[in-house]
Amino acid sequence: MAIDEPSLKGGPGFRESIALLALMISFVALSLDVMLPALPDIGRDLGVRHPNDVQLVVSVLIIGLSFGQLIYGPLSDSTGRKPAIFAGIVIFTLGCLLSIFATCFGVMLGGRFLQGIGAAGPRSVIVALVRDQYAGRTMARMMSAVMAVFIIVPAVAPTLGQAILLVANWRVIFVALMLLGVIALTWFTIRQPETLPRDLRITFSGKNIMLGAIEICTNRVALGYTLAAGLIGGAFLGYLNSAQQVFQEMYSLGRQFPLYMAVLALFIGSASYCNSRIVIRVGMRSLSRRAIILLIVISVAHLIIVYHMGGRSPLGILILCFALAFFCLGILFGNLNAIAMKPLGHIAGVGAAVVGSLSNFVSVPIAIVIGRSYNGTTLPLVGGFAILSILTAVAMHWADNK
């Protein structure tokens, strides 16, 4: 039964636990953002003809993540949390190895797909690992604390990628990712105890996955907040797909591009930290409702400004609007998933798998459409934020009104 304080002995302390879990769960964010400065070089070296096609380096990883999450959660319910995470990081490192030696764009995408499948291990199972020990608002506080730490990764990842490109080519970025995977795996294996007792494990089967999916899809709260997470996640992934072109091509920021991304990422991190401090007192739903209303106001206002300026607002306005929007996202990311998982404590592994996978299957096609709609203006991106924030609010309202 999940409790307010961890009952495991011999494991890491509170701070070390947050740092370790944040590192493990940050493989996805790191693998996405560290590549952004390298996208033009990858496209050129691997013969990508259309500039928008190279965005698939970002999207394909999330597709792999979506499929992987369906496996690792149920696998962790059967074998325990640690073996599932171990297998995921091994696959992640193999995907990095394939990308290092890629000689064509198809092989590169294959490596990215494997990285996504591998990163799904820690990404999905860690949610269940936390759910094994915490519940409700306390779980939201723990996850928000983890999110606040790991958000530093996307803040510094583009700068790290740019720094590597100053002294080496883009393949060395994958070498760095592979080495980080080895370090994280070693730390996790030595310090993290198993959280799922043998007597609570269940046999791995496709039937369990199907039954779990049916339960989630027939639970209005779980389904509604999963869809909400997917919709707003699609807006953010659309931003990641378009960021390099918007900042480096539209605004000619060159090597300053990672700095602007870092500033914006820190707004998500600061919001996650604030959320971890006040969520128990205010409540997940209340915070989420306030955040989505503010996000709608900001996004619609930004869209009106961009439209009347011919698709390109001054850089200062763009940064201000995205900074405020990303603060709202920081509140939403931790809470939406925690609310979706709240009724799923008895199937934590399958629940985490289906919630994470379904939300990604919703967000990835949306992000691809937003990214491939890039036309030299920010209208597709800003319009996507406005529309998707409204749809997210609709999904949340539907989930809360049974």
C-alpha beads as a LAMMPS data file, in Angstrom:
LAMMPS data file: protein, C-alpha beads

402 atoms
401 bonds

1 atom types
1 bond types

-500.0 500.0 xlo xhi
-500.0 500.0 ylo yhi
-500.0 500.0 zlo zhi

Masses

1 110.0

Atoms # bond

1 1 1 0.000 0.000 0.000
2 1 1 1.362 3.425 -0.951
3 1 1 2.193 5.682 1.976
4 1 1 3.280 9.223 2.639
5 1 1 6.871 8.291 3.549
6 1 1 9.012 5.601 1.899
7 1 1 9.213 2.345 3.837
8 1 1 12.233 0.857 2.053
9 1 1 15.418 0.512 4.021
10 1 1 18.951 0.542 2.672
11 1 1 18.007 2.684 -0.300
12 1 1 18.937 6.246 -1.194
13 1 1 17.815 9.158 0.968
14 1 1 15.175 11.632 -0.144
15 1 1 17.535 13.948 -2.039
16 1 1 19.553 11.165 -3.620
17 1 1 16.341 9.403 -4.598
18 1 1 15.056 12.513 -6.359
19 1 1 18.376 12.987 -8.152
20 1 1 18.556 9.343 -9.250
21 1 1 14.952 9.148 -10.417
22 1 1 15.263 12.503 -12.175
23 1 1 18.340 11.293 -14.061
24 1 1 16.626 8.075 -15.101
25 1 1 13.434 9.744 -16.220
26 1 1 15.334 12.509 -18.037
27 1 1 16.702 10.206 -20.760
28 1 1 13.778 11.192 -22.975
29 1 1 14.181 14.948 -22.481
30 1 1 17.957 14.739 -22.852
31 1 1 17.764 12.577 -25.976
32 1 1 15.353 15.066 -27.534
33 1 1 16.883 18.423 -26.654
34 1 1 20.588 17.643 -26.976
35 1 1 19.998 16.832 -30.667
36 1 1 18.305 20.094 -31.619
37 1 1 21.459 22.110 -32.485
38 1 1 22.692 19.151 -34.537
39 1 1 19.612 18.722 -36.741
40 1 1 20.959 20.757 -39.697
41 1 1 24.264 18.846 -39.634
42 1 1 22.506 15.489 -39.445
43 1 1 20.225 16.412 -42.326
44 1 1 23.159 17.556 -44.457
45 1 1 25.448 14.595 -43.722
46 1 1 22.731 11.965 -44.199
47 1 1 21.251 13.481 -47.351
48 1 1 17.866 14.673 -46.054
49 1 1 16.272 16.659 -48.875
50 1 1 13.456 18.576 -47.160
51 1 1 14.440 20.610 -44.061
52 1 1 11.219 19.698 -42.239
53 1 1 11.956 15.962 -42.628
54 1 1 14.908 16.098 -40.247
55 1 1 12.380 16.824 -37.467
56 1 1 11.688 13.072 -37.521
57 1 1 14.858 12.666 -35.455
58 1 1 12.734 14.089 -32.632
59 1 1 9.368 12.497 -33.448
60 1 1 10.569 8.932 -34.100
61 1 1 12.091 8.722 -30.630
62 1 1 8.682 9.530 -29.118
63 1 1 7.047 6.894 -31.343
64 1 1 9.473 4.316 -29.970
65 1 1 8.720 5.564 -26.477
66 1 1 4.989 5.072 -27.050
67 1 1 5.388 1.432 -28.081
68 1 1 7.937 0.698 -25.368
69 1 1 5.716 1.981 -22.591
70 1 1 3.113 -0.670 -23.390
71 1 1 5.701 -3.358 -22.602
72 1 1 7.751 -2.120 -19.670
73 1 1 4.935 -1.331 -17.274
74 1 1 3.370 -4.806 -17.422
75 1 1 6.849 -6.357 -17.523
76 1 1 7.727 -4.530 -14.319
77 1 1 4.556 -5.907 -12.687
78 1 1 5.844 -9.389 -13.486
79 1 1 9.622 -9.235 -12.988
80 1 1 9.884 -6.280 -10.611
81 1 1 10.769 -2.671 -11.345
82 1 1 14.565 -3.011 -11.479
83 1 1 14.895 -5.682 -14.231
84 1 1 12.523 -3.757 -16.512
85 1 1 14.487 -0.529 -16.115
86 1 1 17.759 -2.411 -16.610
87 1 1 16.527 -3.872 -19.931
88 1 1 15.354 -0.456 -21.096
89 1 1 18.699 1.235 -20.566
90 1 1 20.526 -1.587 -22.369
91 1 1 18.259 -1.136 -25.409
92 1 1 18.750 2.634 -25.190
93 1 1 22.527 2.262 -25.369
94 1 1 22.209 -0.102 -28.352
95 1 1 20.110 2.529 -30.131
96 1 1 22.811 5.116 -29.436
97 1 1 25.395 2.741 -30.919
98 1 1 23.329 2.313 -34.095
99 1 1 22.987 6.092 -34.496
100 1 1 26.715 6.602 -33.997
101 1 1 27.491 4.491 -37.062
102 1 1 24.483 5.525 -39.199
103 1 1 25.373 6.204 -42.840
104 1 1 21.843 7.004 -44.047
105 1 1 18.819 8.710 -42.590
106 1 1 16.824 5.469 -42.360
107 1 1 19.443 3.850 -40.108
108 1 1 19.532 7.011 -37.989
109 1 1 15.761 6.828 -37.511
110 1 1 16.073 3.133 -36.632
111 1 1 18.566 4.025 -33.925
112 1 1 16.301 6.758 -32.622
113 1 1 13.380 4.336 -32.545
114 1 1 15.446 1.924 -30.427
115 1 1 16.469 4.775 -28.136
116 1 1 12.802 5.590 -27.641
117 1 1 11.908 1.972 -26.878
118 1 1 14.791 1.798 -24.404
119 1 1 14.074 5.134 -22.734
120 1 1 10.499 3.942 -22.204
121 1 1 11.837 1.580 -19.526
122 1 1 12.870 4.178 -16.950
123 1 1 10.302 6.715 -18.190
124 1 1 7.280 4.507 -17.505
125 1 1 8.475 2.189 -14.754
126 1 1 9.737 4.988 -12.516
127 1 1 6.198 6.356 -12.364
128 1 1 5.077 2.943 -11.094
129 1 1 8.078 2.786 -8.744
130 1 1 7.006 6.070 -7.174
131 1 1 3.387 4.895 -7.122
132 1 1 4.506 1.799 -5.157
133 1 1 5.553 4.081 -2.310
134 1 1 3.306 7.157 -2.572
135 1 1 -0.305 8.014 -3.392
136 1 1 -2.486 10.989 -4.296
137 1 1 -1.128 14.438 -3.496
138 1 1 2.013 13.004 -1.937
139 1 1 2.776 11.234 -5.197
140 1 1 2.203 14.487 -7.057
141 1 1 4.621 16.239 -4.695
142 1 1 7.298 13.586 -5.244
143 1 1 6.830 13.600 -9.019
144 1 1 6.872 17.393 -9.116
145 1 1 10.122 17.421 -7.139
146 1 1 11.605 14.941 -9.605
147 1 1 10.335 17.035 -12.506
148 1 1 11.817 20.196 -11.000
149 1 1 15.260 18.583 -10.870
150 1 1 15.175 16.831 -14.216
151 1 1 13.930 19.951 -16.020
152 1 1 17.481 21.243 -15.676
153 1 1 18.346 18.644 -18.318
154 1 1 16.354 20.198 -21.182
155 1 1 17.569 23.592 -19.997
156 1 1 21.223 22.645 -20.460
157 1 1 20.901 19.914 -23.104
158 1 1 20.869 22.206 -26.182
159 1 1 23.921 24.030 -24.803
160 1 1 25.627 20.681 -24.247
161 1 1 24.835 19.665 -27.791
162 1 1 26.125 22.977 -29.130
163 1 1 29.309 22.651 -27.043
164 1 1 29.973 19.181 -28.461
165 1 1 29.463 20.490 -31.987
166 1 1 32.128 23.152 -31.384
167 1 1 34.807 20.489 -30.855
168 1 1 33.445 17.392 -32.618
169 1 1 30.716 16.207 -34.995
170 1 1 27.157 15.202 -34.170
171 1 1 28.030 11.515 -33.717
172 1 1 29.858 12.343 -30.483
173 1 1 26.524 13.458 -29.021
174 1 1 25.349 9.859 -29.215
175 1 1 28.581 8.685 -27.612
176 1 1 27.848 11.019 -24.682
177 1 1 24.279 9.679 -24.396
178 1 1 25.556 6.109 -24.365
179 1 1 28.089 6.833 -21.613
180 1 1 25.425 8.564 -19.525
181 1 1 23.246 5.481 -19.854
182 1 1 26.034 3.301 -18.475
183 1 1 26.588 5.663 -15.529
184 1 1 22.880 5.846 -14.692
185 1 1 22.498 2.076 -14.928
186 1 1 25.385 1.506 -12.541
187 1 1 24.063 4.008 -10.002
188 1 1 20.533 2.609 -10.173
189 1 1 21.648 -1.027 -9.871
190 1 1 23.769 -0.366 -6.792
191 1 1 21.581 2.077 -4.846
192 1 1 17.909 1.520 -5.675
193 1 1 16.097 -1.333 -3.855
194 1 1 13.283 -3.242 -5.521
195 1 1 9.892 -1.701 -4.637
196 1 1 7.540 -4.454 -5.795
197 1 1 7.434 -7.501 -3.450
198 1 1 7.310 -10.922 -5.096
199 1 1 3.895 -11.713 -3.635
200 1 1 2.393 -8.689 -5.440
201 1 1 3.772 -9.540 -8.872
202 1 1 1.499 -10.790 -11.617
203 1 1 2.156 -12.879 -14.702
204 1 1 3.098 -10.953 -17.821
205 1 1 0.506 -11.405 -20.556
206 1 1 -1.137 -9.538 -23.372
207 1 1 -4.451 -10.166 -21.646
208 1 1 -3.358 -8.116 -18.624
209 1 1 -2.401 -5.236 -20.895
210 1 1 -5.760 -5.423 -22.666
211 1 1 -7.714 -5.589 -19.422
212 1 1 -5.730 -2.677 -18.010
213 1 1 -6.345 -0.650 -21.159
214 1 1 -10.059 -1.404 -20.987
215 1 1 -10.212 -0.356 -17.345
216 1 1 -8.438 2.920 -18.099
217 1 1 -10.557 3.649 -21.146
218 1 1 -13.739 3.065 -19.136
219 1 1 -12.562 5.168 -16.197
220 1 1 -13.544 8.728 -17.004
221 1 1 -10.913 10.366 -14.783
222 1 1 -8.033 8.215 -16.034
223 1 1 -9.012 8.530 -19.693
224 1 1 -9.887 12.223 -19.601
225 1 1 -6.656 13.289 -17.937
226 1 1 -4.601 10.970 -20.151
227 1 1 -6.100 12.644 -23.221
228 1 1 -5.480 16.042 -21.641
229 1 1 -1.821 15.155 -21.081
230 1 1 -1.531 13.981 -24.683
231 1 1 -3.108 17.099 -26.153
232 1 1 -0.985 19.583 -24.248
233 1 1 2.045 17.341 -24.745
234 1 1 1.447 17.584 -28.499
235 1 1 1.770 21.364 -28.300
236 1 1 5.076 21.082 -26.452
237 1 1 6.488 18.436 -28.807
238 1 1 5.427 20.623 -31.713
239 1 1 7.565 23.346 -30.159
240 1 1 10.537 20.971 -29.924
241 1 1 10.084 19.983 -33.569
242 1 1 10.018 23.613 -34.705
243 1 1 12.379 25.279 -32.212
244 1 1 15.608 24.971 -34.188
245 1 1 14.050 26.415 -37.344
246 1 1 12.169 29.159 -35.518
247 1 1 15.125 30.387 -33.464
248 1 1 17.980 29.797 -35.888
249 1 1 16.272 30.450 -39.223
250 1 1 13.500 32.927 -38.467
251 1 1 15.291 34.943 -35.792
252 1 1 18.881 34.220 -36.890
253 1 1 20.061 33.478 -33.356
254 1 1 22.800 31.077 -34.464
255 1 1 24.745 29.672 -31.521
256 1 1 22.623 31.711 -29.071
257 1 1 19.715 29.386 -29.814
258 1 1 20.467 26.998 -26.856
259 1 1 20.512 29.937 -24.446
260 1 1 16.956 30.937 -25.332
261 1 1 15.773 27.337 -25.048
262 1 1 17.438 27.059 -21.648
263 1 1 15.671 30.168 -20.352
264 1 1 12.297 28.851 -21.506
265 1 1 12.937 25.386 -20.053
266 1 1 13.703 26.916 -16.676
267 1 1 10.200 28.368 -16.565
268 1 1 8.844 24.814 -16.725
269 1 1 11.262 23.769 -14.010
270 1 1 10.390 26.660 -11.722
271 1 1 6.683 25.924 -12.145
272 1 1 7.258 22.256 -11.312
273 1 1 9.121 23.293 -8.163
274 1 1 6.321 25.691 -7.144
275 1 1 3.805 22.942 -7.791
276 1 1 5.691 20.545 -5.503
277 1 1 5.541 23.125 -2.711
278 1 1 1.835 23.970 -2.877
279 1 1 0.059 20.996 -4.476
280 1 1 -0.771 19.291 -1.170
281 1 1 -2.368 22.480 0.184
282 1 1 -4.193 23.626 -2.951
283 1 1 -4.901 20.339 -4.734
284 1 1 -4.004 18.909 -8.129
285 1 1 -7.269 19.667 -9.858
286 1 1 -7.475 23.243 -8.639
287 1 1 -3.938 24.023 -9.767
288 1 1 -4.491 22.329 -13.107
289 1 1 -7.683 24.270 -13.808
290 1 1 -6.019 27.590 -13.036
291 1 1 -3.003 26.712 -15.166
292 1 1 -5.022 25.686 -18.224
293 1 1 -7.210 28.802 -18.058
294 1 1 -4.136 31.023 -17.916
295 1 1 -2.537 29.046 -20.754
296 1 1 -5.591 29.556 -22.961
297 1 1 -5.548 33.321 -22.346
298 1 1 -1.819 33.573 -23.096
299 1 1 -1.948 31.346 -26.191
300 1 1 -4.968 33.028 -27.779
301 1 1 -3.512 36.485 -27.126
302 1 1 -0.195 35.393 -28.638
303 1 1 -1.971 34.016 -31.705
304 1 1 -3.797 37.300 -32.251
305 1 1 -0.518 39.228 -32.002
306 1 1 1.293 36.907 -34.408
307 1 1 -1.572 36.940 -36.906
308 1 1 -1.741 40.738 -37.030
309 1 1 2.059 40.925 -37.430
310 1 1 2.112 38.693 -40.470
311 1 1 3.306 35.547 -38.724
312 1 1 6.332 36.981 -36.966
313 1 1 6.174 38.842 -33.690
314 1 1 9.198 40.623 -32.161
315 1 1 11.537 38.186 -30.427
316 1 1 10.849 39.753 -27.020
317 1 1 7.098 39.144 -27.321
318 1 1 7.696 35.575 -28.486
319 1 1 9.940 34.799 -25.511
320 1 1 7.577 36.466 -23.020
321 1 1 4.530 34.568 -24.261
322 1 1 6.333 31.234 -24.378
323 1 1 7.843 31.817 -20.923
324 1 1 4.393 32.369 -19.410
325 1 1 2.957 29.440 -21.358
326 1 1 5.763 27.132 -20.251
327 1 1 5.192 28.078 -16.617
328 1 1 1.640 26.833 -17.058
329 1 1 2.964 23.654 -18.675
330 1 1 5.181 23.043 -15.655
331 1 1 2.091 23.029 -13.448
332 1 1 0.176 20.772 -15.809
333 1 1 2.748 18.110 -16.640
334 1 1 3.117 16.666 -13.141
335 1 1 -0.519 17.015 -12.112
336 1 1 -2.278 15.648 -15.196
337 1 1 -0.387 12.354 -15.059
338 1 1 -0.767 12.088 -11.282
339 1 1 -4.537 12.594 -11.528
340 1 1 -4.775 10.027 -14.338
341 1 1 -2.849 7.515 -12.192
342 1 1 -4.817 8.165 -8.989
343 1 1 -7.524 5.507 -9.572
344 1 1 -4.973 2.990 -10.905
345 1 1 -2.960 2.097 -7.810
346 1 1 -3.963 -1.587 -8.044
347 1 1 -2.566 -1.829 -11.584
348 1 1 0.272 0.687 -11.282
349 1 1 2.550 -0.930 -13.870
350 1 1 -0.093 -1.454 -16.547
351 1 1 -1.647 1.887 -15.637
352 1 1 1.608 3.771 -16.097
353 1 1 2.184 1.938 -19.374
354 1 1 -1.186 2.709 -20.911
355 1 1 -1.403 6.266 -19.581
356 1 1 2.067 7.112 -20.891
357 1 1 1.656 5.292 -24.194
358 1 1 -1.809 6.622 -24.969
359 1 1 -0.840 10.195 -24.167
360 1 1 2.173 9.883 -26.479
361 1 1 0.118 8.328 -29.266
362 1 1 -2.107 11.401 -29.020
363 1 1 0.743 13.911 -28.869
364 1 1 3.118 12.565 -31.557
365 1 1 0.821 12.917 -34.626
366 1 1 -0.144 16.395 -33.430
367 1 1 3.504 17.367 -33.020
368 1 1 4.415 16.022 -36.463
369 1 1 1.617 18.050 -38.060
370 1 1 2.721 21.212 -36.234
371 1 1 6.371 20.698 -37.092
372 1 1 5.835 19.853 -40.758
373 1 1 3.519 22.870 -41.090
374 1 1 6.448 25.197 -40.431
375 1 1 6.361 27.765 -43.243
376 1 1 8.806 30.413 -42.135
377 1 1 6.354 31.877 -39.611
378 1 1 5.295 30.986 -36.069
379 1 1 1.611 30.755 -36.948
380 1 1 1.494 26.909 -37.000
381 1 1 3.256 26.682 -33.645
382 1 1 1.375 29.446 -31.848
383 1 1 -1.922 28.364 -33.376
384 1 1 -1.253 24.832 -32.182
385 1 1 -0.782 26.044 -28.620
386 1 1 -4.049 28.007 -28.723
387 1 1 -6.147 25.187 -30.154
388 1 1 -4.623 22.435 -28.037
389 1 1 -4.875 24.356 -24.769
390 1 1 -8.602 24.776 -25.393
391 1 1 -8.997 21.078 -26.233
392 1 1 -7.048 20.176 -23.092
393 1 1 -9.473 22.202 -20.994
394 1 1 -12.385 20.405 -22.673
395 1 1 -10.866 17.003 -21.838
396 1 1 -10.294 18.014 -18.214
397 1 1 -13.857 19.334 -17.888
398 1 1 -15.246 16.110 -19.345
399 1 1 -13.187 14.008 -16.908
400 1 1 -14.306 16.012 -13.867
401 1 1 -18.033 15.978 -14.708
402 1 1 -19.177 12.384 -14.494

Bonds

1 1 1 2
2 1 2 3
3 1 3 4
4 1 4 5
5 1 5 6
6 1 6 7
7 1 7 8
8 1 8 9
9 1 9 10
10 1 10 11
11 1 11 12
12 1 12 13
13 1 13 14
14 1 14 15
15 1 15 16
16 1 16 17
17 1 17 18
18 1 18 19
19 1 19 20
20 1 20 21
21 1 21 22
22 1 22 23
23 1 23 24
24 1 24 25
25 1 25 26
26 1 26 27
27 1 27 28
28 1 28 29
29 1 29 30
30 1 30 31
31 1 31 32
32 1 32 33
33 1 33 34
34 1 34 35
35 1 35 36
36 1 36 37
37 1 37 38
38 1 38 39
39 1 39 40
40 1 40 41
41 1 41 42
42 1 42 43
43 1 43 44
44 1 44 45
45 1 45 46
46 1 46 47
47 1 47 48
48 1 48 49
49 1 49 50
50 1 50 51
51 1 51 52
52 1 52 53
53 1 53 54
54 1 54 55
55 1 55 56
56 1 56 57
57 1 57 58
58 1 58 59
59 1 59 60
60 1 60 61
61 1 61 62
62 1 62 63
63 1 63 64
64 1 64 65
65 1 65 66
66 1 66 67
67 1 67 68
68 1 68 69
69 1 69 70
70 1 70 71
71 1 71 72
72 1 72 73
73 1 73 74
74 1 74 75
75 1 75 76
76 1 76 77
77 1 77 78
78 1 78 79
79 1 79 80
80 1 80 81
81 1 81 82
82 1 82 83
83 1 83 84
84 1 84 85
85 1 85 86
86 1 86 87
87 1 87 88
88 1 88 89
89 1 89 90
90 1 90 91
91 1 91 92
92 1 92 93
93 1 93 94
94 1 94 95
95 1 95 96
96 1 96 97
97 1 97 98
98 1 98 99
99 1 99 100
100 1 100 101
101 1 101 102
102 1 102 103
103 1 103 104
104 1 104 105
105 1 105 106
106 1 106 107
107 1 107 108
108 1 108 109
109 1 109 110
110 1 110 111
111 1 111 112
112 1 112 113
113 1 113 114
114 1 114 115
115 1 115 116
116 1 116 117
117 1 117 118
118 1 118 119
119 1 119 120
120 1 120 121
121 1 121 122
122 1 122 123
123 1 123 124
124 1 124 125
125 1 125 126
126 1 126 127
127 1 127 128
128 1 128 129
129 1 129 130
130 1 130 131
131 1 131 132
132 1 132 133
133 1 133 134
134 1 134 135
135 1 135 136
136 1 136 137
137 1 137 138
138 1 138 139
139 1 139 140
140 1 140 141
141 1 141 142
142 1 142 143
143 1 143 144
144 1 144 145
145 1 145 146
146 1 146 147
147 1 147 148
148 1 148 149
149 1 149 150
150 1 150 151
151 1 151 152
152 1 152 153
153 1 153 154
154 1 154 155
155 1 155 156
156 1 156 157
157 1 157 158
158 1 158 159
159 1 159 160
160 1 160 161
161 1 161 162
162 1 162 163
163 1 163 164
164 1 164 165
165 1 165 166
166 1 166 167
167 1 167 168
168 1 168 169
169 1 169 170
170 1 170 171
171 1 171 172
172 1 172 173
173 1 173 174
174 1 174 175
175 1 175 176
176 1 176 177
177 1 177 178
178 1 178 179
179 1 179 180
180 1 180 181
181 1 181 182
182 1 182 183
183 1 183 184
184 1 184 185
185 1 185 186
186 1 186 187
187 1 187 188
188 1 188 189
189 1 189 190
190 1 190 191
191 1 191 192
192 1 192 193
193 1 193 194
194 1 194 195
195 1 195 196
196 1 196 197
197 1 197 198
198 1 198 199
199 1 199 200
200 1 200 201
201 1 201 202
202 1 202 203
203 1 203 204
204 1 204 205
205 1 205 206
206 1 206 207
207 1 207 208
208 1 208 209
209 1 209 210
210 1 210 211
211 1 211 212
212 1 212 213
213 1 213 214
214 1 214 215
215 1 215 216
216 1 216 217
217 1 217 218
218 1 218 219
219 1 219 220
220 1 220 221
221 1 221 222
222 1 222 223
223 1 223 224
224 1 224 225
225 1 225 226
226 1 226 227
227 1 227 228
228 1 228 229
229 1 229 230
230 1 230 231
231 1 231 232
232 1 232 233
233 1 233 234
234 1 234 235
235 1 235 236
236 1 236 237
237 1 237 238
238 1 238 239
239 1 239 240
240 1 240 241
241 1 241 242
242 1 242 243
243 1 243 244
244 1 244 245
245 1 245 246
246 1 246 247
247 1 247 248
248 1 248 249
249 1 249 250
250 1 250 251
251 1 251 252
252 1 252 253
253 1 253 254
254 1 254 255
255 1 255 256
256 1 256 257
257 1 257 258
258 1 258 259
259 1 259 260
260 1 260 261
261 1 261 262
262 1 262 263
263 1 263 264
264 1 264 265
265 1 265 266
266 1 266 267
267 1 267 268
268 1 268 269
269 1 269 270
270 1 270 271
271 1 271 272
272 1 272 273
273 1 273 274
274 1 274 275
275 1 275 276
276 1 276 277
277 1 277 278
278 1 278 279
279 1 279 280
280 1 280 281
281 1 281 282
282 1 282 283
283 1 283 284
284 1 284 285
285 1 285 286
286 1 286 287
287 1 287 288
288 1 288 289
289 1 289 290
290 1 290 291
291 1 291 292
292 1 292 293
293 1 293 294
294 1 294 295
295 1 295 296
296 1 296 297
297 1 297 298
298 1 298 299
299 1 299 300
300 1 300 301
301 1 301 302
302 1 302 303
303 1 303 304
304 1 304 305
305 1 305 306
306 1 306 307
307 1 307 308
308 1 308 309
309 1 309 310
310 1 310 311
311 1 311 312
312 1 312 313
313 1 313 314
314 1 314 315
315 1 315 316
316 1 316 317
317 1 317 318
318 1 318 319
319 1 319 320
320 1 320 321
321 1 321 322
322 1 322 323
323 1 323 324
324 1 324 325
325 1 325 326
326 1 326 327
327 1 327 328
328 1 328 329
329 1 329 330
330 1 330 331
331 1 331 332
332 1 332 333
333 1 333 334
334 1 334 335
335 1 335 336
336 1 336 337
337 1 337 338
338 1 338 339
339 1 339 340
340 1 340 341
341 1 341 342
342 1 342 343
343 1 343 344
344 1 344 345
345 1 345 346
346 1 346 347
347 1 347 348
348 1 348 349
349 1 349 350
350 1 350 351
351 1 351 352
352 1 352 353
353 1 353 354
354 1 354 355
355 1 355 356
356 1 356 357
357 1 357 358
358 1 358 359
359 1 359 360
360 1 360 361
361 1 361 362
362 1 362 363
363 1 363 364
364 1 364 365
365 1 365 366
366 1 366 367
367 1 367 368
368 1 368 369
369 1 369 370
370 1 370 371
371 1 371 372
372 1 372 373
373 1 373 374
374 1 374 375
375 1 375 376
376 1 376 377
377 1 377 378
378 1 378 379
379 1 379 380
380 1 380 381
381 1 381 382
382 1 382 383
383 1 383 384
384 1 384 385
385 1 385 386
386 1 386 387
387 1 387 388
388 1 388 389
389 1 389 390
390 1 390 391
391 1 391 392
392 1 392 393
393 1 393 394
394 1 394 395
395 1 395 396
396 1 396 397
397 1 397 398
398 1 398 399
399 1 399 400
400 1 400 401
401 1 401 402
